[in-house]
Amino acid sequence: MIKNKKTINYIVILLIVLVFLIILASSIGSADIGFKDAAKAIGSHIPGISRLIDQNSLDEQVLVIVTRIRLPRIFLSIFVGIALAAAGVIFQGIFRNPMADPYIIGVSAGASFGATLGLLVVTGIRVLNFSATSIFAFIGAIGVTFLVYNISKVSKQVSVVTLLLAGVALSALFSAINSFILMFRSHDLAKVVFWILGGLTAASWQQFILIAPIILVLVVIASFFMKDLNLISLGEERSTQLGVETEKVKKILMILASLIAAAAVSVSGIIGFVGLITPHIMRILVGPDHRKLLPASAIAGGIVLLFSDTVARTILEPREIPVGIITSILGVPFFLYLLIRAKRSIF
C-alpha cells in the first residue's frame, strides 16, 4: 500500500493525464471529432456519468467511431504500455541495472521467430480471436525465455551475468534463423518487418477483454514481491541475510515479468524503449522503492504508449507508421543520455 503523499500526488496527476489523453486520442483521426463530443461518447458508456449526458444529443456515427474503432485500440495500447513498463521495473530491479528492459533475456527474439512462423508457415489458425501470429509470438517469447533461464541455472541458482549473456546469444541465434527463413520468403518480408516494428492496427474489444485481465493479474501478483525486490536490489547476499528467499523470489519475478512482456508482445509486436525509459523517469520522480515505482511506472507506461500510438496513426494520415518507430525516436536520445551519464560515473 502506498502511503507516501508525494507518490500519491504523482499517481493522481498521471491518472488525470491518462484520462485526458484517452479523450484526446478518441477525438483525433481521419474522422475529425470534437474533444467535447468524444468525451460525451465515452461518458455515455460509463455507469453514473451516463445519466448526466443527454443521449439524444449524441451523434450515432461519432459513437460508432469512438467506441467501436478507436477505444479498443486506445485501451489495448494502454495495457501494452502498462505491461512493458511493469516488466521493465522488475527486470531493472533483478539485474540492478537501469538500462535493462523486458527484451533483455530474449523475449523479442523469441516473439519475432514465433511471429514469423505464424505469418508465413502456420496461417489461418485463430483461437479466441487471436491470430496464429499472436499465438506463436507468445509461445516463442516464453520458449526462448525458458531456454535462457535454464541455460543460466547452475545448482538451482541463476547467475545474472550468465542470464544476460545467454539472452544475447540466443537472441542472435533466433534472429539469424528468422533472417534465414525470410531469405526464402522475400515476398513476405514487408508484413514480417511491419509486425516486428510493432503496431496495434488489429486491436479489437475481444482482444482487449482477453489480454487486459491477464496483464492486470500478473502485475498485481508481481506487486506483492516488490518489498523483496527492494532488498534484492541491495545485493543478493544482503537480501538473503535479511530473510529473503532470493533465488525463489528472482525465479518467480522473472517468470512473471516474462509472461507480462510476452502477453504484450503477442498483440503488439516488438515495441522498444517503453520498458526502458519509463521506469527510469519514474525512479527520478518517486524514488527507487519498487512498491511505489511499479504502479507509477505502469500508469506512465500506458501514457507513453498511448501518446506514441496516437502519433503513429495520425502523423502521416491517412497512412500509418509502426508505433515501434515512434517509441524508438523518443527512447534512443534518452538511452544515449543514460549511457553518457554511466560513462561519466565510471571515469
Residue, then its C-alpha position, 0 to 999 in steps of 0.5 A: m500500500i502506498k502511503n507516501k503523499k508525494t507518490i500519491n500526488y504523482i499517481v493522481i496527476l498521471l491518472i488525470v493525464l491518462v484520462f485526458l489523453i484517452i479523450l484526446a486520442s478518441s477525438i483525433g483521426s481521419a474522422d475529425i471529432g470534437f474533444k467535447d463530443a468524444a468525451k460525451a461518447i465515452g461518458s455515455h458508456i460509463p455507469g453514473i456519468s451516463r445519466l448526466i449526458d443527454q443521449n439524444s444529443l449524441d451523434e450515432q456515427v461519432l459513437v460508432i467511431v469512438t467506441r467501436i474503432r478507436l477505444p479498443r485500440i486506445f485501451l489495448s495500447i494502454f495495457v501494452g504500455i502498462a505491461l512493458a513498463a511493469a516488466g521493465v521495473i522488475f527486470q531493472g530491479i533483478f539485474r540492478n541495472p537501469m538500462a535493462d528492459p523486458y527484451i533483455i533475456g530474449v523475449s523479442a527474439g523469441a516473439s519475432f521467430g514465433a511471429t514469423l512462423g505464424l505469418l508465413v508457415v502456420t496461417g489461418i489458425r485463430v483461437l479466441n480471436f487471436s491470430a496464429t501470429s499472436i499465438f506463436a509470438f507468445i509461445g516463442a517469447i516464453g520458449v526462448t525465455f525458458l531456454v535462457y533461464n535454464i541455460s543460466k541455472v547452475s545448482k538451482q541458482v541463476s547467475v545474472v551475468t550468465l542470464l544476460l549473456a545467454g539472452v544475447a546469444l540466443s537472441a542472435l541465434f533466433s534472429a539469424i534463423n528468422s533472417f534465414i527463413l525470410m531469405f526464402r520468403s522475400h515476398d513476405l518480408a514487408k508484413v514480417v518487418f511491419w509486425i516486428l516494428g510493432g503496431l496495434t492496427a488489429a486491436s479489437w474489444q475481444q482482444f482487449i477483454l482477453i489480454a487486459p485481465i491477464i496483464l492486470v493479474l500478473v502485475v498485481i501478483a508481481s506487486f506483492f514481491m516488490k518489498d523483496l525486490n527492494l532488498i534484492s536490489l541491495g545485493e543478493e547476499r544482503s537480501t538473503q541475510l535479511g530473510v529473503e528467499t532470493e533465488k525463489v523470489k528472482k525465479i518467480l519475478m522473472i517468470l512473471a515479468s516474462l509472461i507480462a512482456a510476452a502477453a504484450v508482445s503477442v498483440s503488439g509486436i516488438i515495441g522498444f524503449v517503453g520498458l526502458i525509459t519509463p521506469h527510469i523517469m519514474r525512479i527520478l520522480v518517486g524514488p527507487d522503492h519498487r512498491k511505489l515505482l511499479p504502479a507509477s511506472a505502469i500508469a506512465g507506461g500506458i501514457v507513453l504508449l498511448f501518446s506514441d500510438t496516437v502519433a503513429r496513426t495520425i502523423l502521416e494520415p491517412r497512412e500509418i507508421p509502426v508505433g515501434i518507430i515512434t517509441s524508438i525516436l523518443g527512447v534512443p536520445f534518452f538511452l544515449y543520455l543514460l549511457i553518457r551519464a554511466k560513462r561519466s560515473i565510471f571515469 
